[in-house]
Amino acid sequence: MALTVHHYVDAGRPAAAAAVAIVSVFSRKRGSSPRSIVVRASDNFKQNKQQHEQQIRQGRSQDVRTACLSSPLRTGDEVASRLGHEIALANLERLFRRMAAGGDRPAANGGSSDPPVRVAYQGSRGSYCQEATARAFPSSSACEVFPCVHMEAAFAVLEDRSAYRAMVPAENSLDGPIDRNLDLLLRHPGIRILAELVLPVNHCLLSLPGAPRSSLRRVISHPQALSHCRRNLEALDLEVDEVWCAADAARFVAENGVTDTAVIGSQMAAREFGLQILVSNFQDHHQGGNFNRFLQLGLSASQTQGFAGGGAARKTTVAFSLEGGASDLFRAMWIFESRGVRVTRIDHRPNRAKPLRVVDRGIDGPGKPTYLDYVFVLDVEGSAVDPGVEAALARLEEIAAFARVLGSYTSTCHSH
């Protein structure tokens, strides 16, 4: 039989539409409160910082007027006083950030006075990204993990230091890369790739505990998960509906006791919301398997200390643009290959800084060829400090209009 996929927004199905509306409203409400706290904390900090800067300016003016009366000891005392004020201001900033991130909760590291390492992940609670985060950071006592529903939020919490690390999905082996996260990585130059994790996909068919399979009338999930399970869904002969977020749908089914609906979601969703797993690895079995690639992000390469997996391969990702566009791409790739550095992946994104590339072939007037311009992204084997990679990057900077290393990191792949 042919598989028909319906949408919850169908006006002819008000009950289903209402269910998704509740899930969507729940998701928005859940995301609104922390954001308002962050804004209030940020405003308070800015106000205190402005007052402090005004005091410093007044103090400097006073120093100029009384310089002839000040002794070396008095100057040292003033410097120490100001240093103490700066330290107090830094502590105040950390306090506001902790308040904005909900830091008034008890520590998650067994009562230690040191705050736990905060790790953000992109998506909702119960998502595959949370599952990857748990795999990358198995020590729950040392880490405090929290979701970022909006994609940009995972980058924002790194930049304001509300989080030490962020986990984001980068690519699916069947559906390709998640372009939005690559664009965000290019737009946030202070954020680097610190590690890569490749995991096999495990789509689980979830339902309310105790609900008989004979009571199921429909299966819901994200369109991508539904496409991965198409053949098995046809065999079930149930109604199929799309939802924006499978994890939020799983939570809705659990909290509202929906017995006639199953959700295709992660093992993490079953654990988080108390759902039973009817079928594990419900996805169609494609030749070669189905894998997700995740990136761990941070502010500096030094943050890889203590988190890199043992025995993992090393990779470097570099982004660049070329004056000749795609025609010069072979030159860039040959720079690495000629030095024994293997290129493992290539991608391209729109060049937002220079969207159009005009080719000057000595033609005057409007007849000059004009093309869209791109930023190319290469993954290569090896660390950026390896002699071959380092030499290739130096040569690439000479021919590129712009070049930036997005990260040099460990790459870990779990095939099972």
Sequence and secondary structure as in RCSB ss.txt:
>XXXX:A:sequence
MALTVHHYVDAGRPAAAAAVAIVSVFSRKRGSSPRSIVVRASDNFKQNKQQHEQQIRQGRSQDVRTACLSSPLRT
GDEVASRLGHEIALANLERLFRRMAAGGDRPAANGGSSDPPVRVAYQGSRGSYCQEATARAFPSSSACEVFPCVH
MEAAFAVLEDRSAYRAMVPAENSLDGPIDRNLDLLLRHPGIRILAELVLPVNHCLLSLPGAPRSSLRRVISHPQA
LSHCRRNLEALDLEVDEVWCAADAARFVAENGVTDTAVIGSQMAAREFGLQILVSNFQDHHQGGNFNRFLQLGLS
ASQTQGFAGGGAARKTTVAFSLEGGASDLFRAMWIFESRGVRVTRIDHRPNRAKPLRVVDRGIDGPGKPTYLDYV
FVLDVEGSAVDPGVEAALARLEEIAAFARVLGSYTSTCHSH
>XXXX:A:secstr
    EEETT TT HHHHHHHHHHHHHHHHHHHHHHHHHHHHHHHHHHHHHHHHHHHHHHHHHHHHTGGG  HHHH
HHHHHHHHHHHHHHHHHHHHHHHHHTTTTS  SSTT SS  EEEEEEB TTSHHHHHHHHH   TTTEEEEEESS
HHHHHHHHHTTS SEEEEEEEETTTEE HHHHHHHHH TT EEEEEEEEE   EEEE TT  GGG  EEEE HHH
HHHTHHHHHHHT EEEE S HHHHHHHHHHHT  SEEEEE HHHHHHHT EEEESS S   TT  EEEEEEEES 
GGGGTTTS TT EEEEEEEEEETTGGGGHHHHHHHHHTTT  EEEEEEEE SS  EEE  SS  STTS EEE EE
EEEEEES TTSHHHHHHHHHHHHHEEEEEEEEEEEEEE   
